[in-house]
Amino acid sequence: MRSALKRILKEYHSDDMNFSQRWVVVTGASSGLGKAIATGLAAKHQANLILVARRLDKLDALKQQLESTHGIKCESIAADLSDLTQIDMLFQKSIENRDIYAVILNAGITYFGEHQQLPWQQFQQLLTTNVTGIVKAVEHYLPYLQVKQQSGGIMLVSSVAGLLPVPYQAAYSGSKAFITHYGLGLNEELRYDDCSLTVFSPGGIATEMTHSSGLDAQFEGSAVLQSPEQCAAEAIQAMKTRHALYVPGWINKFQVFGARLLPRSLLVFFAGNLYRKALAAKVKQEASH
C-alpha cells in the first residue's frame, strides 16, 4: 500500500528544464503571446529559437532583433498550421542539423460571435489549427524527443476557455477543452518518461486577438487582461518546472477555483452577459466605419 502511494505521489520529473543554448520551437511567434515567449526565452534563458508563423516578414524582423540583442541563434519558418502538410514540412525543416530540446505549440485562432454565423470553412480552419494540427505536431515531436533523451518537453497553449465554457466563442472554447484534456491525459502517460508535457491555460491577454474582437474594451482599466510579457514569463516558468497544468494570473485562478463551487450554468450566464455586451459594441463599431 505504501509503495503504491509513493508511486502515485512521485514527482513527474525531479529536474527543471534548462533552455540555455538549446533549440526551442515556438509556433505563433510573430505576435502576441508567442512573440513574448520567444523574446523571454532569448533574453532570460539564452535559448536558440525556431520561430514559426504564417508571416515570414514579421518572423525575420524578430529573428534579427533577438540575434543582435541577445546573441542567440534563430531560424524563421513560415508555416500555416491549418495545413497539415505544412506541419510535416515544419518538423522536417526544424530538425535539420540541430537537436530540438523543447516545443511550444502556441498557434491558435478564435471566432467571436454567434455560432450560427460561423462559416463552416472557417470552423474547419479553427478546428485544424487548434486541434488537429496540435495533435499532428505532437505525433511528430514527441517520439523525436523521447528518442533524443535530453529531458526535453512540449507545452500546449490552451486557455481558461478550455476549462470554463464561453458563449460567443463556443467553437474556440470547445477546441481548447480538447487540448486541455488531451494534454493532461498525455502528461500522465509520460509520468515516468524522459520527456514532459505541460498544458498552459491563460485567460485574457492584451493581444491582436482581444483587440480585434472588442473584448479589450470590456476589460479596460481592470486586471483581467494580462500583458503578453507577464503571461509569457509565467508560461516559460510553468514549462521549465514541468507543471502538468498551469493557469496564470490570480483572477484566472480565482475563476477556475470558483467554477468548482458555483453551478456551471451560472458561470456560463455571467460570461454570456459579458460577451454579449462586447459583441454588441463590436457590431456597433463595425457599423459606424
Contacts in CASP RR format, 6 or more apart in sequence:
PFRMAT RR
TARGET T0000
AUTHOR 0000-0000-0000
METHOD contacts of the structure
MODEL  1
MRSALKRILKEYHSDDMNFSQRWVVVTGASSGLGKAIATGLAAKHQANLI
LVARRLDKLDALKQQLESTHGIKCESIAADLSDLTQIDMLFQKSIENRDI
YAVILNAGITYFGEHQQLPWQQFQQLLTTNVTGIVKAVEHYLPYLQVKQQ
SGGIMLVSSVAGLLPVPYQAAYSGSKAFITHYGLGLNEELRYDDCSLTVF
SPGGIATEMTHSSGLDAQFEGSAVLQSPEQCAAEAIQAMKTRHALYVPGW
INKFQVFGARLLPRSLLVFFAGNLYRKALAAKVKQEASH
10 191 0 8 1.000
12 187 0 8 1.000
12 190 0 8 1.000
12 191 0 8 1.000
12 196 0 8 1.000
12 242 0 8 1.000
12 244 0 8 1.000
13 151 0 8 1.000
13 196 0 8 1.000
13 242 0 8 1.000
15 151 0 8 1.000
16 240 0 8 1.000
16 241 0 8 1.000
16 242 0 8 1.000
17 101 0 8 1.000
17 102 0 8 1.000
17 151 0 8 1.000
17 152 0 8 1.000
17 153 0 8 1.000
17 196 0 8 1.000
17 239 0 8 1.000
17 240 0 8 1.000
17 241 0 8 1.000
17 242 0 8 1.000
19 41 0 8 1.000
19 45 0 8 1.000
19 46 0 8 1.000
19 47 0 8 1.000
19 101 0 8 1.000
19 102 0 8 1.000
19 236 0 8 1.000
19 240 0 8 1.000
20 45 0 8 1.000
20 46 0 8 1.000
20 47 0 8 1.000
21 46 0 8 1.000
21 47 0 8 1.000
21 48 0 8 1.000
22 47 0 8 1.000
22 48 0 8 1.000
22 99 0 8 1.000
22 101 0 8 1.000
22 102 0 8 1.000
22 150 0 8 1.000
23 47 0 8 1.000
23 48 0 8 1.000
23 49 0 8 1.000
23 50 0 8 1.000
23 94 0 8 1.000
23 98 0 8 1.000
23 99 0 8 1.000
23 100 0 8 1.000
23 101 0 8 1.000
23 102 0 8 1.000
24 41 0 8 1.000
24 47 0 8 1.000
24 48 0 8 1.000
24 49 0 8 1.000
24 50 0 8 1.000
24 100 0 8 1.000
24 101 0 8 1.000
24 102 0 8 1.000
24 103 0 8 1.000
24 104 0 8 1.000
25 49 0 8 1.000
25 50 0 8 1.000
25 52 0 8 1.000
25 94 0 8 1.000
25 100 0 8 1.000
25 102 0 8 1.000
25 103 0 8 1.000
25 104 0 8 1.000
25 141 0 8 1.000
26 34 0 8 1.000
26 37 0 8 1.000
26 38 0 8 1.000
26 41 0 8 1.000
26 49 0 8 1.000
26 50 0 8 1.000
26 51 0 8 1.000
26 52 0 8 1.000
26 104 0 8 1.000
26 106 0 8 1.000
27 34 0 8 1.000
27 52 0 8 1.000
27 53 0 8 1.000
27 79 0 8 1.000
27 81 0 8 1.000
27 104 0 8 1.000
27 105 0 8 1.000
27 106 0 8 1.000
27 107 0 8 1.000
27 137 0 8 1.000
28 34 0 8 1.000
28 35 0 8 1.000
28 52 0 8 1.000
28 53 0 8 1.000
28 106 0 8 1.000
28 107 0 8 1.000
28 108 0 8 1.000
29 35 0 8 1.000
29 37 0 8 1.000
29 38 0 8 1.000
29 49 0 8 1.000
29 51 0 8 1.000
29 52 0 8 1.000
29 53 0 8 1.000
29 59 0 8 1.000
29 62 0 8 1.000
29 106 0 8 1.000
30 51 0 8 1.000
30 53 0 8 1.000
30 54 0 8 1.000
30 55 0 8 1.000
30 58 0 8 1.000
30 59 0 8 1.000
30 62 0 8 1.000
31 53 0 8 1.000
31 58 0 8 1.000
31 207 0 8 1.000
31 208 0 8 1.000
32 205 0 8 1.000
32 207 0 8 1.000
32 208 0 8 1.000
32 228 0 8 1.000
33 106 0 8 1.000
33 157 0 8 1.000
33 202 0 8 1.000
33 205 0 8 1.000
33 207 0 8 1.000
33 228 0 8 1.000
33 231 0 8 1.000
33 232 0 8 1.000
33 235 0 8 1.000
34 104 0 8 1.000
34 106 0 8 1.000
34 228 0 8 1.000
34 232 0 8 1.000
35 62 0 8 1.000
35 228 0 8 1.000
36 228 0 8 1.000
36 229 0 8 1.000
36 231 0 8 1.000
36 232 0 8 1.000
37 104 0 8 1.000
37 106 0 8 1.000
37 232 0 8 1.000
37 235 0 8 1.000
37 236 0 8 1.000
38 49 0 8 1.000
38 51 0 8 1.000
38 62 0 8 1.000
38 66 0 8 1.000
39 62 0 8 1.000
39 66 0 8 1.000
39 229 0 8 1.000
39 232 0 8 1.000
40 229 0 8 1.000
40 232 0 8 1.000
40 233 0 8 1.000
40 236 0 8 1.000
41 47 0 8 1.000
41 49 0 8 1.000
41 236 0 8 1.000
42 49 0 8 1.000
42 66 0 8 1.000
42 69 0 8 1.000
42 70 0 8 1.000
42 71 0 8 1.000
42 72 0 8 1.000
42 74 0 8 1.000
43 69 0 8 1.000
43 70 0 8 1.000
44 236 0 8 1.000
45 236 0 8 1.000
45 240 0 8 1.000
46 70 0 8 1.000
46 71 0 8 1.000
46 72 0 8 1.000
47 72 0 8 1.000
47 102 0 8 1.000
48 72 0 8 1.000
48 73 0 8 1.000
48 74 0 8 1.000
48 98 0 8 1.000
49 63 0 8 1.000
49 66 0 8 1.000
49 72 0 8 1.000
49 73 0 8 1.000
49 74 0 8 1.000
49 75 0 8 1.000
50 74 0 8 1.000
50 75 0 8 1.000
50 77 0 8 1.000
50 94 0 8 1.000
50 100 0 8 1.000
51 59 0 8 1.000
51 62 0 8 1.000
51 63 0 8 1.000
51 74 0 8 1.000
51 75 0 8 1.000
51 76 0 8 1.000
51 77 0 8 1.000
52 59 0 8 1.000
52 77 0 8 1.000
52 78 0 8 1.000
52 79 0 8 1.000
52 81 0 8 1.000
52 90 0 8 1.000
52 94 0 8 1.000
52 107 0 8 1.000
53 59 0 8 1.000
53 78 0 8 1.000
53 79 0 8 1.000
53 107 0 8 1.000
54 78 0 8 1.000
54 79 0 8 1.000
54 80 0 8 1.000
55 78 0 8 1.000
56 76 0 8 1.000
56 78 0 8 1.000
59 76 0 8 1.000
59 77 0 8 1.000
59 78 0 8 1.000
60 76 0 8 1.000
62 74 0 8 1.000
62 76 0 8 1.000
63 74 0 8 1.000
63 75 0 8 1.000
63 76 0 8 1.000
66 72 0 8 1.000
66 74 0 8 1.000
67 73 0 8 1.000
67 74 0 8 1.000
75 94 0 8 1.000
77 90 0 8 1.000
77 93 0 8 1.000
77 94 0 8 1.000
79 86 0 8 1.000
79 87 0 8 1.000
79 89 0 8 1.000
79 90 0 8 1.000
80 86 0 8 1.000
81 87 0 8 1.000
81 90 0 8 1.000
81 107 0 8 1.000
81 108 0 8 1.000
81 128 0 8 1.000
81 129 0 8 1.000
81 133 0 8 1.000
81 137 0 8 1.000
82 109 0 8 1.000
82 125 0 8 1.000
82 128 0 8 1.000
82 129 0 8 1.000
82 133 0 8 1.000
83 128 0 8 1.000
84 128 0 8 1.000
84 132 0 8 1.000
84 133 0 8 1.000
84 136 0 8 1.000
87 133 0 8 1.000
87 136 0 8 1.000
87 137 0 8 1.000
87 140 0 8 1.000
88 136 0 8 1.000
88 140 0 8 1.000
90 137 0 8 1.000
91 137 0 8 1.000
91 140 0 8 1.000
91 141 0 8 1.000
91 144 0 8 1.000
94 100 0 8 1.000
95 144 0 8 1.000
99 148 0 8 1.000
99 150 0 8 1.000
100 141 0 8 1.000
100 144 0 8 1.000
100 145 0 8 1.000
100 148 0 8 1.000
101 145 0 8 1.000
101 150 0 8 1.000
101 152 0 8 1.000
101 153 0 8 1.000
102 152 0 8 1.000
102 153 0 8 1.000
102 154 0 8 1.000
102 155 0 8 1.000
102 239 0 8 1.000
103 137 0 8 1.000
103 141 0 8 1.000
103 145 0 8 1.000
103 153 0 8 1.000
103 154 0 8 1.000
103 155 0 8 1.000
104 154 0 8 1.000
104 155 0 8 1.000
104 157 0 8 1.000
104 235 0 8 1.000
104 239 0 8 1.000
105 134 0 8 1.000
105 137 0 8 1.000
105 138 0 8 1.000
105 154 0 8 1.000
105 155 0 8 1.000
105 156 0 8 1.000
105 157 0 8 1.000
106 155 0 8 1.000
106 157 0 8 1.000
107 129 0 8 1.000
108 129 0 8 1.000
108 130 0 8 1.000
108 157 0 8 1.000
109 125 0 8 1.000
109 126 0 8 1.000
109 129 0 8 1.000
109 130 0 8 1.000
109 172 0 8 1.000
110 126 0 8 1.000
110 169 0 8 1.000
110 172 0 8 1.000
110 209 0 8 1.000
110 213 0 8 1.000
111 118 0 8 1.000
111 122 0 8 1.000
111 123 0 8 1.000
111 126 0 8 1.000
111 169 0 8 1.000
111 171 0 8 1.000
111 172 0 8 1.000
112 168 0 8 1.000
112 169 0 8 1.000
112 172 0 8 1.000
112 213 0 8 1.000
112 214 0 8 1.000
112 215 0 8 1.000
112 275 0 8 1.000
112 278 0 8 1.000
112 279 0 8 1.000
112 282 0 8 1.000
113 168 0 8 1.000
113 169 0 8 1.000
113 279 0 8 1.000
114 168 0 8 1.000
114 279 0 8 1.000
115 168 0 8 1.000
115 170 0 8 1.000
115 171 0 8 1.000
118 171 0 8 1.000
123 171 0 8 1.000
126 171 0 8 1.000
126 172 0 8 1.000
126 175 0 8 1.000
127 171 0 8 1.000
127 175 0 8 1.000
130 172 0 8 1.000
130 175 0 8 1.000
130 176 0 8 1.000
130 178 0 8 1.000
130 179 0 8 1.000
131 175 0 8 1.000
131 178 0 8 1.000
131 179 0 8 1.000
134 156 0 8 1.000
134 179 0 8 1.000
134 182 0 8 1.000
135 182 0 8 1.000
138 154 0 8 1.000
138 156 0 8 1.000
138 186 0 8 1.000
141 154 0 8 1.000
142 154 0 8 1.000
142 186 0 8 1.000
142 195 0 8 1.000
142 197 0 8 1.000
145 152 0 8 1.000
145 153 0 8 1.000
145 154 0 8 1.000
145 194 0 8 1.000
145 195 0 8 1.000
146 193 0 8 1.000
146 194 0 8 1.000
146 195 0 8 1.000
149 194 0 8 1.000
150 194 0 8 1.000
151 194 0 8 1.000
151 195 0 8 1.000
151 196 0 8 1.000
152 194 0 8 1.000
152 195 0 8 1.000
152 196 0 8 1.000
153 195 0 8 1.000
153 196 0 8 1.000
153 197 0 8 1.000
153 198 0 8 1.000
153 239 0 8 1.000
153 242 0 8 1.000
154 195 0 8 1.000
154 196 0 8 1.000
154 197 0 8 1.000
154 198 0 8 1.000
155 197 0 8 1.000
155 198 0 8 1.000
155 199 0 8 1.000
155 200 0 8 1.000
155 235 0 8 1.000
155 238 0 8 1.000
155 239 0 8 1.000
156 179 0 8 1.000
156 182 0 8 1.000
156 183 0 8 1.000
156 197 0 8 1.000
156 198 0 8 1.000
156 199 0 8 1.000
156 200 0 8 1.000
157 200 0 8 1.000
157 202 0 8 1.000
157 235 0 8 1.000
158 176 0 8 1.000
158 179 0 8 1.000
158 180 0 8 1.000
158 199 0 8 1.000
158 200 0 8 1.000
158 201 0 8 1.000
159 172 0 8 1.000
159 173 0 8 1.000
159 176 0 8 1.000
159 201 0 8 1.000
159 202 0 8 1.000
159 203 0 8 1.000
160 201 0 8 1.000
160 202 0 8 1.000
160 203 0 8 1.000
160 204 0 8 1.000
160 247 0 8 1.000
160 252 0 8 1.000
160 255 0 8 1.000
160 256 0 8 1.000
161 169 0 8 1.000
161 172 0 8 1.000
161 173 0 8 1.000
161 174 0 8 1.000
161 176 0 8 1.000
161 177 0 8 1.000
161 203 0 8 1.000
162 173 0 8 1.000
162 174 0 8 1.000
162 176 0 8 1.000
162 177 0 8 1.000
162 179 0 8 1.000
162 180 0 8 1.000
162 201 0 8 1.000
163 177 0 8 1.000
163 180 0 8 1.000
163 201 0 8 1.000
163 247 0 8 1.000
163 256 0 8 1.000
163 259 0 8 1.000
164 173 0 8 1.000
164 255 0 8 1.000
164 256 0 8 1.000
164 259 0 8 1.000
164 267 0 8 1.000
164 268 0 8 1.000
164 271 0 8 1.000
165 173 0 8 1.000
165 174 0 8 1.000
165 264 0 8 1.000
165 267 0 8 1.000
165 268 0 8 1.000
165 271 0 8 1.000
166 172 0 8 1.000
166 173 0 8 1.000
166 271 0 8 1.000
166 272 0 8 1.000
166 275 0 8 1.000
167 268 0 8 1.000
167 271 0 8 1.000
167 272 0 8 1.000
167 275 0 8 1.000
167 276 0 8 1.000
168 272 0 8 1.000
168 275 0 8 1.000
168 276 0 8 1.000
168 278 0 8 1.000
168 279 0 8 1.000
169 275 0 8 1.000
176 201 0 8 1.000
179 199 0 8 1.000
180 199 0 8 1.000
180 201 0 8 1.000
180 245 0 8 1.000
183 197 0 8 1.000
183 199 0 8 1.000
184 199 0 8 1.000
184 244 0 8 1.000
184 245 0 8 1.000
186 197 0 8 1.000
187 196 0 8 1.000
187 197 0 8 1.000
187 198 0 8 1.000
187 199 0 8 1.000
187 244 0 8 1.000
187 245 0 8 1.000
188 244 0 8 1.000
190 196 0 8 1.000
190 197 0 8 1.000
196 242 0 8 1.000
197 244 0 8 1.000
198 238 0 8 1.000
198 239 0 8 1.000
198 242 0 8 1.000
198 243 0 8 1.000
198 244 0 8 1.000
198 245 0 8 1.000
198 246 0 8 1.000
199 244 0 8 1.000
199 245 0 8 1.000
199 246 0 8 1.000
200 234 0 8 1.000
200 235 0 8 1.000
200 238 0 8 1.000
200 239 0 8 1.000
200 246 0 8 1.000
200 248 0 8 1.000
201 245 0 8 1.000
201 246 0 8 1.000
201 247 0 8 1.000
201 252 0 8 1.000
202 226 0 8 1.000
202 231 0 8 1.000
202 234 0 8 1.000
202 235 0 8 1.000
202 247 0 8 1.000
202 248 0 8 1.000
202 252 0 8 1.000
203 226 0 8 1.000
203 247 0 8 1.000
203 248 0 8 1.000
203 252 0 8 1.000
204 210 0 8 1.000
204 215 0 8 1.000
204 219 0 8 1.000
204 224 0 8 1.000
204 225 0 8 1.000
204 226 0 8 1.000
204 252 0 8 1.000
205 225 0 8 1.000
205 226 0 8 1.000
205 227 0 8 1.000
205 228 0 8 1.000
205 231 0 8 1.000
206 216 0 8 1.000
206 225 0 8 1.000
206 226 0 8 1.000
206 227 0 8 1.000
206 228 0 8 1.000
207 228 0 8 1.000
210 216 0 8 1.000
210 225 0 8 1.000
213 278 0 8 1.000
213 282 0 8 1.000
214 278 0 8 1.000
214 281 0 8 1.000
214 282 0 8 1.000
214 285 0 8 1.000
215 275 0 8 1.000
215 278 0 8 1.000
216 225 0 8 1.000
217 278 0 8 1.000
217 281 0 8 1.000
218 274 0 8 1.000
218 277 0 8 1.000
218 278 0 8 1.000
218 281 0 8 1.000
219 225 0 8 1.000
223 251 0 8 1.000
224 251 0 8 1.000
226 248 0 8 1.000
226 249 0 8 1.000
230 248 0 8 1.000
231 248 0 8 1.000
234 246 0 8 1.000
234 248 0 8 1.000
234 249 0 8 1.000
235 246 0 8 1.000
235 248 0 8 1.000
238 246 0 8 1.000
238 248 0 8 1.000
247 253 0 8 1.000
247 256 0 8 1.000
258 267 0 8 1.000
259 267 0 8 1.000
END
